[in-house]
Amino acid sequence: MPPILRRQCKNDLEERARLNAQPPKVHVVSQSFYFWGMIPKKHHVNVSDYCTNEIKEIRQYSTFLDSLYEQLTLGIYTPRTLNLTCYN
């Protein structure tokens, strides 16, 4: 491997280690849906309000309480939780 390529690989590994050393910022956003998630069809979230840099990961899921509320209302109210993980 040429020395220039070796140096570039070393620099890239150091940069990756520096970025991974900082814990990512995670924002938890609650979303409200109705009738088993059919309404609204689209739920827009302005991610620039939460992340100044790029988005690393977006994950939507139902917590235990979300599922409990959905069951208690027989699906009329269907909350979801959205996790936005940002790069530092």
Phi, psi and omega per residue, in radians:
M1 nan 2.315 3.132
P2 -1.124 2.632 -3.108
P3 -1.057 -0.603 -3.137
I4 -1.139 -0.766 3.136
L5 -1.147 -0.679 3.114
R6 -1.097 -0.737 3.134
R7 -1.141 -0.715 3.126
Q8 -1.127 -0.710 3.100
C9 -1.099 -0.718 3.121
K10 -1.115 -0.751 3.113
N11 -1.093 -0.718 3.127
D12 -1.127 -0.720 3.113
L13 -1.142 -0.683 3.101
E14 -1.143 -0.698 3.124
E15 -1.156 -0.727 3.109
R16 -1.107 -0.727 3.116
A17 -1.129 -0.655 3.127
R18 -1.153 -0.752 -3.138
L19 -1.186 -0.665 -3.123
N20 -1.336 -0.305 3.134
A21 -1.237 -0.491 3.128
Q22 -1.509 2.293 3.119
P23 -1.186 2.413 -3.137
P24 -1.243 2.700 3.081
K25 -1.489 2.237 3.139
V26 -2.065 2.180 3.104
H27 -1.954 2.330 3.136
V28 -1.847 2.130 -3.094
V29 -2.092 2.237 3.073
S30 -1.550 2.407 3.126
Q31 -2.180 2.453 3.138
S32 -1.925 2.201 3.047
F33 -2.171 2.850 -3.116
Y34 -2.326 2.705 3.116
F35 0.935 1.123 3.072
W36 1.033 0.533 3.086
G37 1.489 0.146 -3.110
M38 -1.432 -0.389 -3.116
I39 -2.193 2.273 -0.141
P40 -1.311 2.684 -3.128
K41 -1.138 -0.691 3.127
K42 -2.171 2.382 3.113
H43 -2.099 1.814 -3.062
H44 -1.493 2.330 3.072
V45 -2.189 2.171 3.102
N46 -1.428 1.744 -3.050
V47 -1.229 -0.357 3.116
S48 -1.187 -0.332 3.042
D49 -1.240 -0.449 -3.076
Y50 -1.790 -0.683 -3.052
C51 -2.082 2.122 3.084
T52 -1.383 -0.590 3.061
N53 -1.657 -2.817 -3.103
E54 -1.339 2.876 3.097
I55 -1.502 2.321 3.087
K56 -1.616 -0.738 -3.077
E57 -2.711 2.465 3.030
I58 -2.159 2.279 -3.113
R59 -2.427 2.170 3.086
Q60 -1.957 2.328 -3.089
Y61 -2.696 3.021 3.075
S62 -1.923 2.183 3.046
T63 -1.397 3.060 3.098
F64 -1.057 -0.772 3.138
L65 -1.160 -0.639 3.068
D66 -1.017 -0.820 3.140
S67 -1.156 -0.650 3.119
L68 -1.117 -0.805 3.103
Y69 -1.069 -0.682 3.122
E70 -1.113 -0.726 -3.135
Q71 -1.234 -0.698 -3.131
L72 -1.168 -0.534 3.131
T73 -1.688 0.168 3.135
L74 0.986 0.626 3.072
G75 1.507 -0.047 -3.137
I76 -1.181 -0.757 3.086
Y77 -1.923 2.127 -3.080
T78 -2.217 1.563 3.117
P79 -1.360 2.657 3.050
R80 -2.343 2.754 3.103
T81 -2.047 2.354 -3.114
L82 -2.051 2.211 3.057
N83 -1.842 2.182 3.051
L84 -1.925 2.068 3.095
T85 -1.850 2.179 -3.051
C86 -1.892 2.621 2.936
Y87 -1.259 2.609 3.108
N88 -1.415 nan nan
